[in-house]
């Protein structure tokens, strides 16, 4: 029996939605803040049309900014600066785009002397697209161009280095300003929402990151930009997080050392009375097990009083 031929009318496998980006950050804010929200809940939170929210979510999912584990609800795929600056949020989008194999291939072909149109077609072919339609990739190109991700000299490490330089400058110009990176299990999101709001109200800028492991991921790489900008790495230690693959398999001494190399102080936030991972057992921690108010006060005192880490010390 002869092999089946590919259908000439098969739907393209790569398709980005043409949609204005005005509400992109509102959508990402909603995903970072709400516990496993649906597209309708995200649209309501962001105060945008549900169809627009759906298109933005589709693009964000293709870029790698969000995930939909059950095709109904959404979670963040990358650390996100809640109440952060526009520049910080643009940096998150830029990094996600730069990590896309399709964009990497396009930039390689441009670097080899191809024009953008030819580079798009060739990169899509390598990506497995057999029914190429340029208009289906154009929205991604517009997004990449807006955030400077098509510039040949701009790479992920460029963004990380810029984040480190910005932190050094902040330490000089605003010595009292603090930035905290909160790593947590999605099951602890209600607690983390309150903690983030209280930290922001106290003048501490916050990055939010849900602990996940995806095949082929490097945890150190996936949190690099947020950690590079932060002064404190707050790990929420709870019944939920202590059993998560992220903590069980990936929170090792090497990762802790990598974090501290970026002049970041690792500080556990103890939500439940559980044994802390060996890699952070010697770290000073904030205790929320008996009282949220006392735990918050203890955490804020530590953040405000303690100098930012230098050379991981």
C-alpha positions as CSV (number, residue, x, y, z in Angstrom):
1,X,0.0,0.0,0.0
2,X,1.6,3.3,-1.1
3,X,2.3,5.9,1.7
4,X,-0.2,8.6,2.2
5,X,0.8,11.9,0.6
6,X,0.7,15.1,2.6
7,X,-2.5,17.0,1.9
8,X,-1.9,20.2,0.0
9,X,-4.9,21.7,1.9
10,X,-3.7,20.8,5.4
11,X,-3.9,23.7,7.9
12,X,-0.6,25.5,8.6
13,X,0.9,24.4,11.9
14,X,2.3,27.9,12.7
15,X,-0.2,30.7,13.1
16,X,0.1,33.8,15.2
17,X,-3.0,36.0,15.6
18,X,-2.9,39.6,14.3
19,X,-3.9,41.5,17.4
20,X,-2.9,44.8,18.9
21,X,-0.5,44.6,21.8
22,X,-2.0,47.3,24.0
23,X,-3.5,44.8,26.5
24,X,-0.7,42.2,26.4
25,X,0.7,43.2,29.8
26,X,-2.7,43.4,31.4
27,X,-3.3,39.8,30.2
28,X,0.1,38.7,31.6
29,X,-0.7,40.6,34.9
30,X,-3.9,38.6,35.1
31,X,-2.2,35.2,34.6
32,X,0.5,36.0,37.1
33,X,-2.0,37.2,39.7
34,X,-5.1,34.9,39.4
35,X,-5.1,31.3,40.5
36,X,-5.4,29.2,37.3
37,X,-7.7,31.7,35.5
38,X,-9.8,30.9,32.4
39,X,-9.7,33.1,29.3
40,X,-13.0,34.7,30.4
41,X,-11.6,35.5,33.8
42,X,-8.5,37.0,32.3
43,X,-10.5,39.1,29.9
44,X,-12.6,40.5,32.8
45,X,-9.6,41.1,35.0
46,X,-7.8,43.0,32.2
47,X,-11.1,44.7,31.1
48,X,-10.8,43.7,27.5
49,X,-12.9,41.9,25.0
50,X,-12.9,38.1,25.5
51,X,-12.0,37.5,21.8
52,X,-9.0,39.8,22.1
53,X,-7.9,38.1,25.3
54,X,-8.1,34.8,23.5
55,X,-5.9,35.9,20.7
56,X,-3.4,37.5,23.0
57,X,-3.3,34.3,25.1
58,X,-2.8,32.2,22.0
59,X,0.2,34.3,21.0
60,X,1.5,34.4,24.5
61,X,1.3,30.6,24.6
62,X,3.1,30.2,21.3
63,X,5.8,32.5,22.4
64,X,6.2,30.7,25.7
65,X,4.9,33.3,28.1
66,X,2.0,31.2,29.4
67,X,0.9,27.6,29.5
68,X,-2.5,26.0,29.5
69,X,-2.2,22.6,31.2
70,X,-5.8,21.7,30.6
71,X,-6.6,23.9,27.6
72,X,-9.0,25.9,29.8
73,X,-6.9,27.6,32.4
74,X,-3.6,29.4,32.2
75,X,-0.4,29.7,34.3
76,X,2.7,31.8,33.7
77,X,5.7,30.1,32.0
78,X,8.2,32.7,32.9
79,X,9.1,34.8,36.0
80,X,7.0,38.0,35.8
81,X,7.6,41.4,37.5
82,X,4.2,42.0,39.2
83,X,3.7,45.8,39.3
84,X,7.1,46.2,37.6
85,X,8.1,48.8,35.1
86,X,7.2,48.7,31.5
87,X,10.9,48.2,30.7
88,X,11.0,45.1,32.9
89,X,7.9,43.6,31.4
90,X,9.2,44.3,27.9
91,X,12.3,42.5,28.9
92,X,10.3,39.4,29.8
93,X,8.6,39.4,26.4
94,X,11.9,40.0,24.6
95,X,13.6,37.1,26.4
96,X,10.7,34.7,25.6
97,X,10.9,35.7,21.9
98,X,14.7,35.4,21.8
99,X,14.4,31.8,23.1
100,X,12.1,30.8,20.3
101,X,13.8,28.4,17.8
102,X,11.9,30.0,15.0
103,X,13.2,33.5,15.8
104,X,16.7,32.1,16.3
105,X,16.6,30.5,12.9
106,X,15.3,33.7,11.2
107,X,18.1,35.7,12.7
108,X,20.7,33.1,11.5
109,X,19.4,33.3,8.0
110,X,19.4,37.1,8.1
111,X,23.0,36.9,9.4
112,X,23.8,34.8,6.4
113,X,22.6,37.5,4.0
114,X,19.0,36.5,3.4
115,X,16.3,39.2,3.5
116,X,13.7,38.9,6.2
117,X,11.0,37.5,3.9
118,X,13.2,34.6,2.7
119,X,14.5,34.1,6.2
120,X,11.0,33.7,7.5
121,X,10.1,31.1,4.9
122,X,13.3,29.1,5.4
123,X,13.0,29.1,9.2
124,X,9.3,28.0,9.0
125,X,10.3,25.1,6.8
126,X,12.9,24.0,9.3
127,X,10.3,24.2,12.0
128,X,8.2,21.7,10.1
129,X,5.7,24.0,8.3
130,X,4.7,22.4,5.0
131,X,1.9,24.9,4.2
132,X,3.7,28.2,4.7
133,X,1.7,31.4,4.8
134,X,3.8,34.5,5.6
135,X,0.8,36.3,7.1
136,X,0.6,33.7,9.8
137,X,4.1,34.6,11.1
138,X,3.9,38.3,10.5
139,X,2.4,39.0,13.9
140,X,5.3,37.3,15.6
141,X,7.8,39.3,13.5
142,X,5.9,42.5,14.5
143,X,6.1,41.5,18.1
144,X,9.8,40.7,17.8
145,X,10.5,43.9,16.0
146,X,8.7,46.0,18.6
147,X,10.8,44.5,21.4
148,X,14.1,44.6,19.6
149,X,14.5,40.9,19.4
150,X,15.3,40.8,15.7
151,X,18.6,42.8,16.1
152,X,21.4,40.4,15.4
153,X,23.5,41.5,18.4
154,X,20.7,41.1,20.9
155,X,20.7,37.7,22.6
156,X,19.4,36.2,25.8
157,X,22.7,36.8,27.6
158,X,22.6,40.4,26.4
159,X,19.3,40.9,28.4
160,X,20.8,39.1,31.5
161,X,23.9,41.3,31.4
162,X,21.8,44.4,31.1
163,X,19.7,43.3,34.1
164,X,22.9,42.9,36.2
165,X,24.2,46.3,35.1
166,X,20.8,47.9,35.9
167,X,20.9,46.3,39.4
168,X,24.4,47.6,40.0
169,X,23.3,51.1,38.9
170,X,20.3,50.8,41.2
171,X,22.5,49.9,44.2
172,X,24.4,53.1,43.5
173,X,21.5,55.5,42.8
174,X,18.8,54.1,45.1
175,X,20.6,52.2,47.8
176,X,17.4,51.6,49.8
177,X,15.4,50.1,47.0
178,X,14.9,46.4,47.1
179,X,13.7,43.8,44.6
180,X,12.5,40.3,45.7
181,X,12.0,37.2,43.5
182,X,9.3,34.9,44.9
183,X,9.5,31.3,43.9
184,X,6.5,29.3,44.8
185,X,4.1,26.4,44.1
186,X,1.0,27.3,42.2
187,X,-0.9,25.8,45.1
188,X,0.4,28.5,47.4
189,X,-0.8,31.3,45.1
190,X,-3.4,32.8,47.5
191,X,-0.6,33.3,50.1
192,X,1.8,34.6,47.5
193,X,-0.7,37.1,46.2
194,X,-1.1,38.6,49.7
195,X,2.6,38.5,50.3
196,X,3.4,40.2,47.0
197,X,0.8,42.9,47.6
198,X,2.2,43.6,51.1
199,X,5.8,43.7,49.8
200,X,4.9,46.1,47.0
201,X,2.9,48.3,49.5
202,X,6.1,48.4,51.6
203,X,8.2,49.6,48.7
204,X,9.7,46.2,47.7
205,X,9.5,45.4,44.0
206,X,8.4,41.8,43.2
207,X,9.0,39.2,40.6
208,X,6.6,36.2,40.7
209,X,7.7,32.7,39.6
210,X,5.7,29.4,39.8
211,X,7.9,26.4,40.3
212,X,7.7,24.0,37.3
213,X,9.9,21.6,35.5
214,X,9.5,21.1,31.8
215,X,11.4,18.6,29.7
216,X,14.7,20.1,28.5
217,X,14.4,23.1,30.7
218,X,17.3,24.6,32.6
219,X,16.0,26.0,35.8
220,X,18.9,28.4,36.1
221,X,18.3,29.7,32.6
222,X,14.5,30.0,33.0
223,X,14.8,32.3,36.1
224,X,18.0,34.1,35.0
225,X,16.6,37.6,34.1
226,X,14.3,37.9,37.2
227,X,17.1,36.7,39.5
228,X,19.6,39.0,37.9
229,X,17.4,42.0,38.7
230,X,16.6,40.9,42.2
231,X,18.3,41.4,45.6
232,X,16.5,38.6,47.4
233,X,15.4,35.1,46.3
234,X,12.4,34.2,48.5
235,X,11.6,30.5,48.3
236,X,8.1,29.7,49.7
237,X,8.6,26.5,51.6
238,X,5.3,24.7,52.2
239,X,3.6,21.3,52.2
240,X,2.9,21.9,48.5
241,X,6.3,23.1,47.4
242,X,8.3,20.6,49.4
243,X,6.7,17.8,47.4
244,X,7.1,19.5,44.0
245,X,9.6,18.2,41.5
246,X,11.1,21.6,41.3
247,X,12.2,21.5,44.9
248,X,12.8,17.8,45.1
249,X,15.0,17.5,42.1
250,X,16.2,21.0,41.0
251,X,16.8,23.0,44.2
252,X,20.3,21.8,44.7
253,X,23.4,23.5,46.0
254,X,24.6,24.2,42.5
255,X,21.5,26.3,41.8
256,X,21.7,28.1,45.1
257,X,25.3,28.9,44.4
258,X,24.3,30.2,40.9
259,X,21.7,32.4,42.4
260,X,24.1,33.8,45.0
261,X,26.7,34.5,42.3
262,X,24.4,37.1,41.0
263,X,24.5,39.0,44.2
264,X,21.2,37.7,45.5
265,X,20.4,36.7,49.0
266,X,18.5,33.4,49.3
267,X,15.9,33.5,52.0
268,X,13.3,30.8,52.7
269,X,9.7,31.8,53.6
270,X,8.4,29.1,55.8
271,X,4.6,28.7,55.3
272,X,4.1,25.3,56.9
273,X,6.1,23.4,59.5
274,X,8.0,21.2,57.1
275,X,11.6,20.2,56.8
276,X,13.5,22.7,54.7
277,X,15.6,21.4,51.7
278,X,19.2,20.6,52.6
279,X,20.5,23.2,50.1
280,X,18.9,26.0,52.1
281,X,18.8,24.5,55.6
282,X,21.4,27.0,56.8
283,X,19.7,30.1,55.5
284,X,18.0,32.7,57.7
285,X,14.2,32.3,57.1
286,X,11.0,34.2,57.7
287,X,8.5,32.2,59.7
288,X,4.8,32.5,58.7
289,X,3.8,29.2,60.3
290,X,2.2,30.8,63.4
291,X,1.3,34.3,62.3
292,X,1.2,36.0,58.9
293,X,1.6,39.4,60.5
294,X,4.7,38.4,62.5
295,X,6.1,36.6,59.5
296,X,5.7,39.6,57.2
297,X,7.2,41.9,59.8
298,X,10.2,39.6,60.2
299,X,10.6,39.4,56.4
300,X,10.4,43.1,55.9
301,X,12.9,43.8,58.7
302,X,15.3,41.4,57.1
303,X,14.9,42.9,53.6
304,X,15.1,46.5,54.8
305,X,17.9,46.1,57.3
306,X,20.2,43.7,55.5
307,X,22.5,45.1,52.9
308,X,22.2,43.7,49.4
309,X,24.4,40.7,48.8
310,X,27.8,41.3,47.3
311,X,29.7,38.5,45.5
312,X,27.2,36.0,46.9
313,X,28.0,36.7,50.5
